[in-house]
Amino acid sequence: MNGAQALIRTLAGCGVDICFANPGTSEMHFVAALDAVPSMRAVLGLSEGVVTGAADGYGRMAERPAVTLLHLGPGLGNGLANLHNARRARTPVVNVVGDHATYHKQFDAPLESDIDSVASNVSGWIRRSMRPEDVAADATDAVTAALGPPGQVATLILPADVSWLDGAETAAPRARPARGVVGDDVVAAVAKALTSGEPAALLMGGTSLREPGLLAASRVAAATGSKLYGETFPARLERGAGLPPIERLGYLAEFTMAQLAGLRHLVLVDARVPVSFFAYPDKPSRLLPNGCEVLTLAAGADDAAEALARLADMVAAHAEPIRQAPSRPDRPAGPLTGESVAQALGALLPEDAIVSDEANTAGLWAPMATAGAPRHDWLTLTGGAIGQGLPVATGAALACPDRHVVSLQADGSAMYTIPALWTQAREGLNVTTVIFANRSYAILNMELSRVGAEAQGPKALSMLDLSRPDLDFVAIAQGMGVAAERATTAKEFTRQFERALAEPGPHLIEAVLPKSL
Amino acid sequence: MNGAQALIRTLAGCGVDICFANPGTSEMHFVAALDAVPSMRAVLGLSEGVVTGAADGYGRMAERPAVTLLHLGPGLGNGLANLHNARRARTPVVNVVGDHATYHKQFDAPLESDIDSVASNVSGWIRRSMRPEDVAADATDAVTAALGPPGQVATLILPADVSWLDGAETAAPRARPARGVVGDDVVAAVAKALTSGEPAALLMGGTSLREPGLLAASRVAAATGSKLYGETFPARLERGAGLPPIERLGYLAEFTMAQLAGLRHLVLVDARVPVSFFAYPDKPSRLLPNGCEVLTLAAGADDAAEALARLADMVAAHAEPIRQAPSRPDRPAGPLTGESVAQALGALLPEDAIVSDEANTAGLWAPMATAGAPRHDWLTLTGGAIGQGLPVATGAALACPDRHVVSLQADGSAMYTIPALWTQAREGLNVTTVIFANRSYAILNMELSRVGAEAQGPKALSMLDLSRPDLDFVAIAQGMGVAAERATTAKEFTRQFERALAEPGPHLIEAVLPKSL
């Protein structure tokens, strides 16, 4: 068999069952080989940001890698921002980038570029297959690398001739690498800090934000009086009625500083010391109170939930976790605002929903309004590279076909990867997209003042303004095959949202909000 | 003044008068400084591929750099594909990428990444300003580097604190760097080859494809019997009635080999030895007949037109150039096909039009049908990274507000940078976009066979198919504020195209072609 056939078969043998693709000529043998492997689903994205973001969303929910198929350096470039987000989310991704034939590279053909240097920005592992005979071993290594722990982007560069030449064979899958076990001494040291009587907090991130970790941490907090925080932008947070609620650290540095004020011990659980998202004149970058000791209970490669369970057994043997009581807000009425959209979400969010949250400023109220809704997963913009929301929703829906995905999407950010809607339509995905249409890069209006840039002339403001002309997301969505409606009142939105949830297939609602300026 | 103010003022002093921007928080001081410099126009792109492609189109037509404004590594990634095309076009671009504050980088905030390594892929010059005091000199160096010759992408990385701190001053502009003068011995050697009586050809590229170079080369060809070829994908080709016609080398290797068959001397004029766009099993990469000698008359940094003029004086003192006779096809009737769309273009293309050509397979007939149309410029996909067409059209229209831009756009390629339409609407640009809607990545259907990948199962074919659902470009364009219509017959298309050319502002026509499979 040729290299491409060996690659797909070997990946499938390793449990990789979906390929998000935007191929070109150098990937045609990979494409041709897809049909011979029934277990490998192939999903076309009309731009590479859709492909890589969907692989991120898929990996977050399925906990195993999807494979991407990108075309040379420019294709990788187009997909780089969402691979950046996947890197920050520590999502397992097998990122296959086609390249010119090995002997063709010396001629510097028009699409020639240095794929490795671009890939190095987002990849924890990079390899170039140089012979068909190597492809299967490279593929298993890529899957193993992608799984980590922690998960990462593993980039496999596949030259066209390695793809088309015969001589390849498949390789057997390897066992999934185990997470590390945290030492008892580490657990004991954390226990000592948390029971010292001094103000202490657990900062939870990564894999600890799932049910087992949350339950154990909640017991610890209840028994020791420690505070419980979640990282600002978790890859995947399990929440809702019956699960321990957790307060995420604020996006703004001053909020985080207020949350952490007075702490003497901060215990990191698969999380990092909080830093400001951006630097601001005369404001700190590292957001840790003076005199606060930092302890690490579990790092990214560790089994954080198991370490938390041992910690709970040590300091909270008889404590019960605090569980969020079921509670839904009433259906909203009155004007449509970020707050009333959130209220409708809280009123209607279905059981077991997956929320892809890139609503940014206008979505500020959504987490609070859905805190007591039925249990659900919340996926956030881990790396800050906007354009994540729609593709991640797409990938999550493919990973979990029995769950409804709600995609909360800021209007400005939506435009980077808007062709994701077409993939949702083609695949018939149960995704309801809510566009928070405030006709503005609202966050930049806020940041323009916060960075101390005071001169806000018309040219500057026009760079933050999405009107002139207003984007008509209903037309855009319909143009990509997605049923769409526009809401201008809270009642209208609620009715449309309820209907969208009840019907199969993708829907989009443009929620027209007061213009943010 | 602060670093951002010094940067914009210095760039404006160097003749840079337009900024294509997609800013984030780290670029807010740059944005705030825009209003203080009246000569600097600011144009918002809703994704970075629009920004960089527009800078490419602007630079090709204005022959001076635009400045881009991109947000950190992910923003640069999103803009990388069109910077790749600009690099291949040797377009001058001053590519400003904002970064975190210098002291903030150590904290690995969510958007932190290695900007330099990504930029190295497309930039002939990279610098990071480290103090406000350095910004002005860095800006003049960037403009000088961008101008070359040949033109290139000069990337200036601007940390947020260097932007906001005071202590900067402006710097005076420098003289535009001159092109090199080709030695008389080189011209004489070329003259000898061309008058040897053996089969010879000139391969013209880069700056030689403008009127002075074309006229001189045509005289040379007329006097010596040499053939005249243009490179396959020129950045900017002047053509039409009154100018010497030139045959471009084919995209397919076998076409180029047929064109060059039997040649004994190939003279490169700001062009490179032809290589196959992709490698194919058992086909050559370097497309040069056996025994053909290669001579270089002018390289990228040289004054190719002046060298051609001296060559013409030497071998063709009394020869006249061949000039294309004015000739337009009749308005087409019958079914709408790539051929009849091309016929309508030939019938109606306005004087002094600029054609941005990313029509790919369906646009095959357009160059021939417009050969005798009034004089115009033809801009092609220089680097093969699709998604260039709409942004380049946008930038070209801003560079030449008195000329009409016709944007020939394949449907698949359109989706990578479709928000360019919104920028065309906001800026009120005279761009008429023709979408060649064959509902397919048609070129890949061709390539799938050409690479020898024979097994064309339903999964493979679905990766090349843009239907299920069909994209409705009329709805998408209207959703971005661009007037749009759909044409299904040649007459309908011709009528719509004529109307679009007559009305100010952007228009889009979705030309529904037979589905390519």
Interface residues (C-beta under 8 A of the other chain):
Chain A: A21 P23 G24 T25 S26 M28 H29 V31 A32 A33 L34 D35 A36 A42 L44 L46 S47 G49 G73 P74 G75 G77 N78 G79 L80 A81 H84 R88 H100 A101 Y103 H104 F107 D108 A109 P110 L111 S113 D114 S117 V118 S120 N121 V122 A160 D161 W164 F233 R272 V275 S276 F277 F278 A279 P281 S285 R286 T382 G383 G384 A385 G387 G412 M415 Y416 I418 P419 W422 A425 R426 I443 L444 E447 L448 V451 G452 A453 E454 A455 Q456 G457 P458 K459 A460 S462 M463 L464 D465 L466 R468 P469 D470 L471 D472 F473 V474 A475 I476 Q478 G479 M480 G481
Chain B: A21 P23 G24 T25 S26 M28 H29 V31 A32 A33 L34 D35 A36 A42 L44 L46 S47 G49 G73 P74 G75 G77 N78 G79 L80 A81 H84 R88 H100 A101 Y103 H104 F107 D108 A109 P110 L111 S113 D114 S117 V118 S120 N121 V122 A160 D161 W164 F233 R272 V275 S276 F277 F278 A279 P281 S285 R286 T382 G383 G384 A385 G387 G412 M415 Y416 I418 P419 W422 A425 R426 I443 L444 E447 L448 R450 V451 G452 A453 E454 A455 Q456 G457 P458 K459 A460 S462 M463 L464 D465 L466 R468 P469 D470 L471 D472 F473 V474 A475 I476 Q478 G479 M480 G481
